[in-house]
Amino acid sequence: MDAIVVRDLARAYGSTQAVRGISFSVAAGEIFALLGPNGAGKTTTVEILEGYRSRDAGQARVLGYDPATGGRDYRERIGIVLQSAGFEEDFTVRELVRMQASLYPRRHDVDELIDLVELTDKADVRVKVLSGGQRRRLDLALGLAGAPELLFLDEPTTGFDPAARHRAWDLIRRLQELGTTVLLTTHYLEEAQELADRVAVLRSGRLVALGTPDDLRAHVPLAATISFRIPPGVAAGELPDLGGRLDVDGRLARILTHTAVSDTWRLTGWAIQAGVELGEFTVSPPTLEEAYLALTEEAGHDG
């Protein structure tokens, strides 16, 4: 069953076409990432699905509802975590979460929810003394207060340090395990690669790619990277002829290649025959970020 179905969705602001007839679906229980540069149409699309913005054309069904007319019944079944939100600074964490949960017929246990977002030691602390990362986790708790079937997450880890970001990813995965569908927007391509079952890439209001992160990397003919340290006493010119482009920085060599298997075979065979070790040897496929930049034509541009 699909939690979200979008067909030929369109929205304009005056003469500006923000969304130009896009179509996609999100399966129940899926983590789905919507990517694109600023102005690509992500925010407009998500706001239409949340029911906060009207559409000019096309169809949108979310949890079986038209979000434009679903009303309270629809809103009780979704959760929204905005990129930034205001709080009543003098409330404690527990007071805010309890108040938010009281608005829903279905709700999480307040203390269990606070524990889920790792704010147990801050439960009785006033919001005004929370750090930025703690406030972001409170955002998430408030979005989850009504035990939503579908959670909209807008840039959920903005401002997080690397350790906090990985903890947030673990939490999002746990939500999926509990059966929650997640629609995620993010500018962190590593985040989409780590979390998303599928990814949609928007550019200038159009859908330019849709599939798993692996699908997107395969869709764009990008080079893999072979990297290693050149052995002591060996000059770069002594390396075997390879199909890829060789770049050398001191003793560190990088080969950008579309024939990674054959180049790896030639290189390792040469090293064995020469009796040398290739230190820090790695073979890396193209990243989702490289595919994204190619698809959105952002590389080398200012935006």
Secondary structure, 3 states (H helix, E strand, C coil): CEEEEEEEEEEEECCEEEEEEEEEEEECCCEEEEECCCCCCHHHHHHHHHCCCCCCEEEEEECCECCCCCHHHHHCCEEEECCCCCCCCCCEHHHHHHHHHCCCCCCCCHHHHHHHCCCHHHCCCEHHHCCHHHHHHHHHHHHHCCCCCEEEEECCCCCCCHHHHHHHHHHHHHHHHCCCEEEEECCCHHHHHHHCCEEEEEECCEEEEEECHHHHHHHCCCCEEEEEECCCCCCHHHCCCCCCEEEEECCEEEEEECCHHHHHHHHHHHHHHHCCCCEEEEEECCCHHHHHHHHHCCCCCCC
